[in-house]
Amino acid sequence: MKLIFKFLLVFCFLTTSALCRELKFIHITDINLNTSNAVGLLRTIKEINSYSDIDFVVFGGNNISKTNIDNLNTFLYLLKKVNKKTYVLLGSSDVLASNGIDKKYYLKRVNRARFFNHSLKPNYVFTKKDCVFVVMDGSKQYFQSSNGYYNQEELRFLDKTLNKYKNKNVVILQHFPITQTNSQWLQTPKVEEYYKVLKKYNNVRMIVSGHYGYNEEQKIDGIYHIITESYSKNHAYKIIRIDFDDDFTATSLIK
């Protein structure tokens, strides 16, 4: 009987460990929300809330269509209705200091909407199931343009973070991709500096972004680059599943 009991303990431990090595999250980006199109997002949030196996939800930037208080208040009202852990990124249309909404104010409001459990900084780190998630900002707050920019301070933050977690799996979340696109209007500039940092490490598993509008996935130098289609087009979002034990990643675009 003792032998059977020990076997069951070992089995349960191994099973639990295996489950803890897999995670699933939702990436929804470029919502471009305003007061007139909020009903669609409310329906999507109800759908997201119905999933029982989602670890967290990422709002990937360009959450509002134009930087003003009404749009931000509408977004935050709906953000409160998400019943899962959420992380919010900034895009090209989210902040504008001259309109009274800079990064500090925006994230302070997000933090309050998420029950004071969200980062107050645009670049931040969180961990889930033995995986480190690094949020890179790239947005501008004193003027708006169609592309982002990862400045030297942000790249130093990335370098320091990747070195700190060099023995961990890392997933980077950001609004602005570093892959090439045909639109110079949307292309992130000077991405070679970003790639220089990445090439120093071998622990970055994937980079998840939006902004380009279309759905795309490709592998570059061993890193899986995932771009999610704009929600504002077809109410699309992506479910991303990572299995660390089998070194497996699966994505599903939901429309």
C-alpha positions in Angstrom: 0.0 0.0 0.0 2.8 2.4 0.8 4.5 1.6 -2.5 1.2 2.4 -4.4 0.9 5.6 -2.4 4.4 6.7 -3.3 3.8 5.9 -6.9 0.6 8.0 -6.9 2.5 10.9 -5.4 5.2 10.7 -8.0 2.6 10.5 -10.8 0.7 13.5 -9.5 3.9 15.5 -9.2 5.0 14.7 -12.7 1.6 15.4 -14.1 1.4 18.8 -12.3 4.9 19.7 -13.4 4.0 18.9 -17.0 0.8 21.1 -16.8 2.8 23.9 -15.3 5.1 23.9 -18.3 2.3 24.9 -20.7 0.6 28.2 -20.9 -2.0 29.8 -23.1 -2.7 33.5 -23.5 -4.8 35.8 -25.7 -3.2 38.6 -27.8 -5.7 41.3 -29.0 -4.2 44.4 -30.6 -5.1 47.5 -32.6 -8.6 47.7 -31.3 -8.8 51.4 -32.2 -11.6 51.9 -29.7 -13.9 54.9 -29.6 -17.3 55.6 -28.0 -19.2 54.4 -31.1 -17.7 51.0 -31.6 -17.4 49.8 -28.0 -20.3 47.2 -28.4 -18.2 44.9 -30.5 -15.4 44.8 -27.9 -17.8 44.1 -25.2 -19.0 41.1 -27.1 -15.5 39.9 -27.6 -14.7 40.4 -23.9 -17.6 38.2 -23.0 -16.2 35.6 -25.3 -12.8 35.8 -23.8 -14.2 35.5 -20.3 -15.9 32.2 -21.3 -12.5 30.5 -21.8 -11.5 28.4 -18.8 -7.9 27.6 -19.8 -6.5 31.1 -20.6 -3.7 32.3 -18.3 -3.8 36.0 -19.2 -4.8 38.5 -21.9 -2.5 41.0 -23.6 -4.0 44.2 -25.0 -1.2 45.0 -27.5 -1.5 48.7 -28.1 -3.5 51.1 -30.3 -6.2 50.3 -27.8 -7.9 53.6 -28.6 -8.4 55.2 -32.0 -7.6 58.8 -30.9 -6.0 60.1 -27.8 -8.7 61.7 -25.7 -10.3 61.2 -22.3 -13.6 59.8 -23.7 -11.9 57.0 -25.6 -9.6 56.2 -22.8 -12.5 56.1 -20.3 -14.4 53.8 -22.6 -11.5 51.4 -22.9 -10.9 51.3 -19.2 -14.6 50.7 -18.5 -14.4 47.6 -20.7 -11.0 46.6 -19.4 -12.6 46.2 -15.9 -15.0 43.6 -17.3 -12.2 41.2 -18.3 -12.2 38.4 -15.6 -8.6 37.3 -16.3 -5.2 38.7 -15.6 -4.5 41.5 -18.2 -1.4 43.3 -19.4 -1.7 46.5 -21.5 0.8 47.8 -24.0 1.0 51.2 -25.7 0.8 51.9 -29.4 1.0 54.9 -31.7 -2.4 56.3 -30.9 -2.7 55.7 -27.1 -0.8 58.6 -25.6 -0.2 62.3 -26.4 1.1 64.6 -23.7 -0.4 67.7 -25.3 -3.9 66.1 -24.9 -3.3 65.5 -21.2 -2.6 61.8 -21.6 1.0 60.9 -21.3 2.4 57.4 -20.5 2.4 58.0 -16.7 -1.3 59.1 -16.7 -2.4 56.3 -19.1 -0.8 53.5 -17.1 -1.9 55.0 -13.8 -5.5 54.8 -15.0 -4.9 51.2 -16.3 -3.4 50.3 -12.9 -6.5 51.6 -11.2 -8.9 49.8 -13.6 -7.0 46.6 -12.9 -7.4 46.8 -9.2 -3.9 48.3 -8.6 -2.3 45.2 -10.0 -0.6 46.5 -13.2 2.8 48.0 -14.0 3.1 51.8 -13.9 6.0 51.7 -16.3 5.7 51.2 -20.1 8.7 48.7 -20.1 8.1 46.0 -17.6 8.6 42.3 -16.8 6.3 39.6 -15.5 6.7 35.8 -15.1 4.3 33.0 -15.8 4.9 29.3 -15.4 8.7 29.4 -15.6 8.6 31.8 -18.5 9.7 35.5 -18.4 7.6 38.0 -20.4 9.3 41.3 -21.3 7.1 44.2 -22.4 8.9 46.7 -24.7 7.3 50.1 -25.3 8.5 51.9 -28.4 5.7 54.4 -28.3 6.1 58.2 -28.4 4.2 60.6 -26.1 5.2 64.1 -27.2 4.2 63.6 -30.9 2.4 60.9 -32.8 3.6 59.1 -35.9 2.7 55.9 -37.6 5.8 54.1 -36.5 7.5 53.4 -33.2 11.1 53.7 -32.0 13.1 51.6 -29.5 15.5 54.2 -28.0 18.8 53.4 -26.4 17.4 53.5 -22.9 14.8 50.8 -23.8 17.5 48.7 -25.5 19.6 48.9 -22.4 16.6 47.7 -20.4 16.2 44.8 -22.8 19.9 43.9 -22.6 19.9 44.0 -18.9 16.7 42.0 -18.6 17.8 39.2 -21.0 21.1 38.9 -19.2 19.3 38.6 -15.8 17.1 35.9 -17.2 19.6 34.2 -19.5 18.7 30.8 -18.1 14.9 31.3 -18.6 12.6 31.1 -21.6 11.8 34.7 -22.6 8.8 36.0 -24.6 8.9 39.7 -25.7 5.6 41.5 -26.1 5.5 44.8 -28.0 3.3 46.8 -30.2 5.8 47.7 -33.0 7.3 44.7 -34.9 11.0 44.5 -35.8 10.3 42.5 -38.9 10.3 44.1 -42.4 7.1 45.3 -44.0 6.3 46.8 -47.4 4.9 50.0 -45.8 7.6 52.5 -44.9 4.7 54.3 -43.2 4.6 51.6 -40.6 8.1 50.2 -40.6 9.9 50.4 -37.3 13.2 52.3 -37.9 16.7 51.3 -36.8 15.8 47.7 -35.9 19.4 46.6 -36.4 20.2 48.0 -33.0 17.5 45.8 -31.5 18.8 42.7 -33.3 22.3 43.4 -32.0 20.9 42.9 -28.5 19.0 39.8 -29.4 22.0 38.1 -30.9 23.9 38.3 -27.6 21.4 35.8 -26.1 19.8 32.5 -27.0 16.9 32.6 -24.5 14.3 34.6 -26.5 11.7 32.2 -27.7 9.3 34.6 -29.5 8.3 38.2 -30.1 4.6 39.0 -30.2 3.5 42.3 -31.8 0.8 44.0 -33.9 0.7 47.4 -35.6 1.2 46.1 -39.2 -2.5 45.2 -39.5 -2.1 41.8 -41.0 -1.5 38.3 -39.6 2.0 37.0 -40.0 4.3 34.5 -38.4 7.9 33.8 -39.3 11.1 32.5 -37.7 14.3 34.7 -37.8 17.5 33.5 -36.2 15.6 31.0 -34.0 13.1 33.5 -32.8 9.4 33.1 -33.6 8.0 36.5 -34.7 4.2 36.6 -34.3 2.1 39.5 -35.6 -1.6 39.5 -34.8 -4.1 41.0 -37.2 -5.8 44.3 -36.2 -8.9 43.7 -34.1 -10.6 46.7 -35.7 -10.7 44.9 -39.1 -12.6 41.7 -38.3 -12.8 41.6 -34.5 -9.8 39.2 -34.7 -7.6 38.1 -31.8 -5.0 35.4 -31.4 -4.7 32.5 -28.9 -1.1 31.6 -28.3 -0.2 28.3 -26.7 3.4 27.5 -25.5 4.5 24.0 -24.4 8.0 24.3 -22.9 8.6 20.6 -22.5 7.9 19.7 -26.2 9.3 23.0 -27.4 6.1 23.7 -29.2 4.1 26.8 -30.1 0.7 26.9 -31.6 -1.5 29.9 -32.5 -5.1 30.3 -33.5 -6.5 33.4 -35.1 -10.1 33.8 -33.9 -12.5 36.0 -35.9 
